[in-house]
Amino acid sequence: MNVLEYLRQNNEQISAVCGGNGTCGRCLVSIDDSEPVPACRTEYRPGMNIRVIDSPDLITVLGTGDLPDGGTSDRAGVHIEESETSDCANDRDGQYGIAIDIGTTTIAGVLCSVGDSFCRVISEESRINPNISFGADVISRIKAGSEGYGKTMRDSLLEAVREIIFRLCGADGDGTGKNKKIDKINIAGNTTMIHILMGYDPGSLGVFPYTPVNIKTIEGKASDILGISSGDIVDTDNTHCVIFPGISAYVGGDIVSGLYYLKSIKTPDIYMLVDLGTNGEMALITHDSIRTASTSAGPVFEGGGISCGCGSVAGAIDHIKINDRKKVSYTTIADIGLIAGICGSGVIDCAAEMYLNGMCTERGTFMSDEPLLVARYPDMTPVRFTQDDMRQVQLAKAAIAAGAEVLCHSAGISYEDIGALYLAGGMGHAVDAGSAAAIGLIPPELKERAVPIGNSSLKGAVRLLTEYEVGALERVAAIAEGSRLEDLAGAPGFQDTYIRHMDLPDHSLS
């Protein structure tokens, strides 16, 4: 047994982006106060004094605000406007509900005060998904879950979800102390995360024909589903829990929840939702169809697989600019004065700014042998954007761009027909549309119609808190059942399309 395996078994948080294959260099530990070594390459011995060097930080930006439907928002919460069917709802003033999004990288939750057809977010919490110690992407999680780690992964995930719930309610770790009685808990997540949460064997998700154990709506007592026994927070007899249904093995309940949210606001007749996360899920909505697809983008958009990358944590560089003298300026999340690394939106800015300033070619090749010096960590070591980082960005953006092109071709439409491109996911609240278009992550034709909407999955789960009594679950199920899955791998010309999108766009032609 190596040290990483030992830490996993004991639910100790440690980042292992590569899943323990010895390639990412993130799972550093100090053994008996020695110099840091990779946990996955260090044999465990009883009695070791192990200190994790770079444990995951708590995410501080959820992207629940700035609703594009005219709702008002600030850091204290989000107000969801009255729905068209609100007159059918019962008066539920004084009730509380919780909405949770379980992402591959991040778990985010909000506590809501639910009244007569309104829902106001009154507190929000988030944290790194503890299963990141088994890898940054769903394929790594599926592999680990089918190789004997399933129970360990489920236990740590349930513990993390319960921690989110208890913190939202101002309770102690065991669910006691200050509290608010919770009437409903809604959960959305991708198919792999829900399989792990429910204790399903995820193995079938990783082998053809990629058959999920269950992607139907899951309903039950929160105490049964989440293992919460304390009546201080959750009424073990009456608190209802709903888990959003999925569409396929790789287009999950997070997309269904996001589409449910978008259907509740004013949208164009034709629009696209793209989740900029590790799984690259997307949906194209036309007059008569919902087409969905999934393409492996990897962890780049969440700061993974990048030499100085990090999640959207306090101190993360979220935007950069390079002036004509090649001087770099940047902003950070929360402006705490300390640099944590470069998060997803900052990574996209790095690639775009280098390209727009002639510091790399259309192939992404740096004009200089030196990486881009962006900033310095508190210990004065450099925060850099390297040639390999650029290659990782190109791989990720090509996957998204090719998937979007194939969806449009399948529907027989052009980019000009799309009224809005909603960007969600790990950096969907912060990505600069100009930077995304500059590198070809989104089509230049859609730059002015790109709408960053943050965590649409979480917003859909919040929306559902207000609408149980008016057939909402039936409408949620209809979205999942009425969606058509496009097999990108089997689509004619997909590989050629993907390779073409590896290059950065030639802006002289636009």
Secondary structure, 3 states (H helix, E strand, C coil): CEHHHHHHHCCCCCCCCCCCCCCCCCCEEEECCCCCEEHHHCECCCCCCEEECCCCCCCCCCCCCCCCCCCCEECCEEEECCCCCHHHCCCCCCEEEEEEEECCCEEEEEEEEECCCCEEEEEEEEEECHHHHHCCCHHHHHHHHHHHHHHHHHHHHHHHHHHHHHHHCCECCCCCECCCCECEEEEEECHHHHHHHHCCCHHHHHCCCCCCCCCCCEEEEHHHHHCCCCCCCECCCCCEEEECCCCCCCCCHHHHHHHHHHCCCCCCCCEEEEECCCCCEEEEECCCCEEEEECCCCHHHHCCCCCCECCCCCCEEEEEEECCCCCEEEEEHHHCCCCCEECHHHHHHHHHHHHHCCCECCCCCECCCCCEEEEECCCCCEEEECHHHHHHHHHHHHHHHHHHHHHHHHHCCCHHHCCEEEEECCCCCCCCHHHHHHCCCCCHHHHHHEEEEECHHHHHHHHHHCCHHHCHHHHHHHHHHCEEECCCCCCCCHHHHHHHCCCCCCHHHC
